[in-house]
Amino acid sequence: MVATSPFQLDRGTIRNRLMEFSSTWHARIADWRQANKTGTESTAAQSFWSHLLRCFGVIPERIDLFERDAARASTGGRGAIDLFWSSVILGEAKSLGRDLDAAFTQAMDYLAGGSISQHEWPKYILVSDFERLHLTCLGDNGWTLRFTIDDVVDHIDQLMFLAGQETVSKREEEQASIHASQIMAGLYTAMVGDEETDEAVGDEAPTNPGEEDEIVQRTSIFMTRVLFLLYGDDAGLWEEDLFYRFITFDTTADSLGARLNTLFQVLNTPENRRRNVPEDLAKFPYVNGSIFAEQMPQEFFNPDMREALLDACRFRWTRISPAVFGAMFQLVKSKEARRGDGEHYTSETNILKVLEPLFLDQFRDEATRLIQNKTTSAADYRKFLDKLAGRVFLDPACGCGNFLVVAYRELRAIETEIIVALLAKEGQTTSSLDVSLDQRLSIDQFHGFELNWWPAKIAETAMFLIDHQTNRELAAKVGQAPERLPITITAHITHDNALSLDWNKQVSKAINDVKDPFKEASKYTYVFGNPPFLGHATRTNQQAAELRQLWGTKDISRLDYVTAWHAKSLDLFADQRSGAFAFVTTNSVTQGDQVPRLFGPIFDADWRIRFAHRTFAWDSEAPGKAAVHCVIIGFDKDHSPRARLWDYPAVHEAPVQKAVANRINAYLVDGPRVLVDKAVKPLSPEIAPATFGNMARDDGNLIVEVDEHDRIMADPVAAQYVRPFRGSRELLHSRDRWCLWLVDLDPADVTKSPILRERLAAVAAFRESSKAASTRAMAATPYLFGQRSQPDTNYLCIPSVVSESRRYFTAQPYPPNVIVSNLAFHVQDPDGLQFALASSSMFITWQKTVGGRLKSDLRFSNTLTWNTFPVPELGLVNRAAIARAGKGILDARALHPERTLAEHYNPLAMDPALIKAHDKLDQSIDRAFGAPRRLTTERQRQENLFEQYDRLAAAI
C-alpha cells in the first residue's frame, strides 16, 4: 500500500500555501502602513507564526508553541518567547521596521538563560518584523539567510525543516545521540527507581529475559515501546506530537501507567475491531508486529517519572543516527554508561568500512553509471531494482542491529536515486500508479542472529524505524512512499545462538515465505558483522568445544572464537549459495599459527580476499572496555572488482588505501598466497636454531633480585654461584638481575651456606606441592633449573617480546656466563652472522608480517618466525659482508655505552651513526636476497620475503 501521508505535505502543496501566505501578509503589511499602524508585534505575532507553520502541515493549536516562559541571561529576569518548538525552532516577531539583529540577540539571550535544556535547543532561529525574515541555522556550519515576505517561496528549501525534512550533519547526529542517551538514562533510572541498578551489556548481557531482574526486564520492554512512540511522533507515523499531546493533556502521574497500558492495547488492535475508543486514543493507528503484542503488568508512575517521559518527548528523535538506536537503548542498563557522556557506540565510519567494499560501493558505482548514461532505458533501471530486491543480507552476530540498519539505509538511498531517475526517464514527477511497483528493497531481505534477548528485541524495532525513515526520504523525492502501518513486513531477527543454528535453513525459510513477485528466491547472500572479540586466552571451554566441532578438528591451537563465524559462513556457502562475507575480527587472526588454520580452509574452498583493513582501533560499545586492535577482511569468489587494501599509519588514525597489483594474501600483503606454518627446524641453511631459555620452576628461590644481591654476595659460598640472569626486560633496559646457577654445585657447599640451604629447601617444597608430575619430579634436584639449555660458548640472546614501534629487532650477544631466562631465546653465533640477520630490516618485516603478537607487541617464535625466515643461500662473500655489517652495529652502540638497548632504538631518537650502520647492514642483506639495491619500503621487503619463502618451502 502506498500513501502520501496525511501528516506530511508534498512539496507542491507547501509551495502553494507559501504563495498564499506571502500574498496575505503582503496585503496586511500594506494595510498597516496605510493606517499608520504600529505595535503589530503583540497583535499579529501568533497569527503570523501559526499561518507559516500551517503551510508546512504543522497545526500549532495541538500543542503549546507560543509564549514560552524563559529566563534571560543578560538580566536574570524572565520573559516570553514568541514561538518555541522544542529542538526545532525559536521565533521572535517584532513590529514593522524594528531592528532584527537585536531580535536575534534577544533570542540567543533566552537560550543562554539556563531555563531551556540543552536537548531542547532549537536548530533554527527565525526573527521577523512581518516584512523581513532572518533565518539562522545554528551549529558548526551555521548560516543566516535574509529575505522578505515577497521572497519566502524562493526559500522553500531552507524552510523545509518545518515539514520534518532537514539535512542533519554527522556532527549533529553525534551530538543528538549523546543528548538522547542522557535523556534515556534519566528515563530508565526513573523507571527502575535505583541509580545503582547495573546490568551487563554487550557479550555479557543476559541471554534470556528470565536471567534478568523483573523490573529491569519490564523497563526494557517499556522503553522499546517508548522509543517507537517517540520516533513516531517526529517521523510522521501519525499526527505530529500526538504521543506528546497524549502524555501532556490526557495523563497525570497517577493515571499515566493505566493510560499507557490502554494505549499499548489500542496500538495492537485493528481499527475495525476497536469499540468505544476515546478520541485521544483513536487517532493512533494499528501497529501490529510484536512491539505491543505482549501484555504487561501495569506500571505506577510518580511525578518525576512522568516528567522524565515528557522530557524525552521534547527531543527531536529523527536527528538520531540510526546506527546508534540499538546500542543507545541497550547501554542505559549499564550504570557506568548512564553516568558517562553517551559516547559508547560503534561509529558509522567503522560500520561502513565493512559494508562499502563488501557491496555498497559496487551498487553505488553501478547506479551512478546508469544515471549518467543517457542511453539507459527504463528496463535497465528496473533490472537494477530487481537485483537489489533479489539480494539477502545477514548479520549473524547482529547485536542491536546497527550493521543491518546502516546497510538498509544506504541501499534504500541508492534505490531512491534510481527511482527518481526512472520517473524522470518516463516523464513523470511522481510515480504513476503505485510507487511500490518501483520500491522493491525491503527489510524482509535482512536477517540477524543474536544470542541476547534485549538486543534482538531492539534490532527488530530499529529496523522498522529505519524503514519508515527511508520511506519519508523517498516521499520527499517523489511525493509518495509505501505505507508500513500496520506492520506486515519485518526484518528476520532470530534470538538464538548463531553457532547452533542452520544458517541456510533460517535464511531459505524466510526467502520461501516471501510472496512478492518481484523478488526471486535468490541465494546471493552478503554476510557481515562484528562477532564477539574473544581470543585464545579468554574463550571458555564451551566456546573451545564449539570451535572444534565447527572446524572439524580437535587441534584448534590458538584460534580466536570469532573464527567460528568464518566456519559457519563456509558451511552456508557450501550449499549451492553464492555471495560474499566480511567480518570485523581481532588482528590476531592474521598473525602467528592462526593464519594457516583459518585461511587454509577458506582458500581451499576457492575464496579470495576481496578487501581488507589492516590493524586499527575498534572502540568497544561496552563502557570501561578498551579499544580492540582489529582487522576487517572480506571474501568472495569473484575475479572482480580488483582487491582493495587499507593501511593505518597509526591505529587511531584514518585509513590510507594501498594499491594492490596482484592479490591480498592471508597476512594482508600484496603477495603470493602462502601460509606460513610452524617449522621444527630452519628452512634456510643459513639460520642456526633458536632455543628457548632456562626456566627455573623455583617460586623465585633461585633468582636474585637487586634488593637481595648484597645479602647473597655477603655469603662467600653462595656468591661463587651467582651469575647474571637476562630475559627480555633485562636485555632491553639493562636491568640487573642474577640467579644461582648450580650446575657444578659441590654438595658440601650446601652445608656451608645457610642461604643455599634455605633456598634449595624452598625450591624442593614448592616443586613437591605442584599438581604437575613433571614438576614434582624436579624436586629431587632442587639446585637445578627445571629446564636448562644454557650454551657453553658465546651466543646471541633474542628477547621474546619487542615493542611494535621498534625499527629493528633488538638482539644482543652474550658470553656463556650470562644465563638466559625463559623470557628470551639463544642462538649459537660464533661469527656474528645470526646477530646481523636478526638485526636486519628484512627480519623485523618478516616478524611483523607472519609472527604472533602480545597485544600489539611483536612476539618472537623460534618455530614460526625464526625457523621460517627465508634467507637464501648466502655464499662466503655475502656471509662475510653481512657479519662485518653486523659488527658495525655493535660498534655504533659502543659509542654510547651508557644507553640501554631501549634507548638506542627509541624510534624518535636513534643516533645517526646507528642508523647508518643499520642501513649498511640492510644494503648487504637486501642484495643477498636478490634486490638490485637497498629496499626502502616494507611492501618491497614483504614481496621479496614471500617469494623467497615460496621457493624454499617448495623445495622441502
Secondary structure, DSSP 8 states (H G I E B T S, - for coil): -EE--TTS--HHHHHHHHHHHHHHHHHHHHHHHHTT---HHHHHHHHHHHHHHHHTT--GGGS--EEEEEE-TTTS-EEEEEEEETTTEEEEE--TT--HHHHHHHHHHHHTTS-S-GGG--SEEEEE-SSEEEEEE-STT-EEEEEEGGGGGGGHHHHGGGGT-----HHHHHHHHHHHHHHHHHHHHHHH--TT-----GGGS-SSGGGS-HHHHHHHHHHHHHHHHHHHHHHTSSSTTHHHHHHHHH--TTTHHHHHHHHHHHHTS-GGG--S--HHHHTS---BSSTTTS--------HHHHHHHHHHHTS-GGGS-GGGHHHHHHHTT-HHHHHS-S--S--HHHHHHHHIIIIIHHHHHHHHHHHH-TT--HHHHHHHHHHHHT-EEEETT-TTSHHHHHHHHHHHHHHHHHHHHHHHHTT-SS-SS-GGGT----GGGEEEEESSHHHHHHHHHHHHHHHHHHHHHHHHHHS-EE---SB----EEEES-GGGS-HHHHHHHHHHH---TT------EEEEE------TTT--HHHHHHHHHHHT-S--TT--TTHHHHHHHHHHHHTT--EEEEEEEEGGGGSTTHHHHHHHHHHHTT-EEEEEEEEEEE--SSTT---EEEEEEEEES-S-S--EEEE-SSTTS--EEE--SS-B-TTS-BS--------SS-SSTT---EEE-BB--STTTTEE-HHHHHHHHTSHHHHTTEEEEE-HHHHHHT---EEE--TT--HHHHHH-HHHHHHHHHHHHHHHT-SSHHHHHGGG-TTS-SB----SS-EEEEESEE-TT-SS---EEE-TTSEEBTTEEEEE-TTSHHHHHHTSHHHHHHHHHHSEEETTEEE--IIIIITT------HHHHHHHHHHHHHHHHHHHHT-TTS-HHHHT-TTS--HHHHHHHHHHHHHHHHHTT-SS---SHHHHHHHHHHHHHHHHHT-
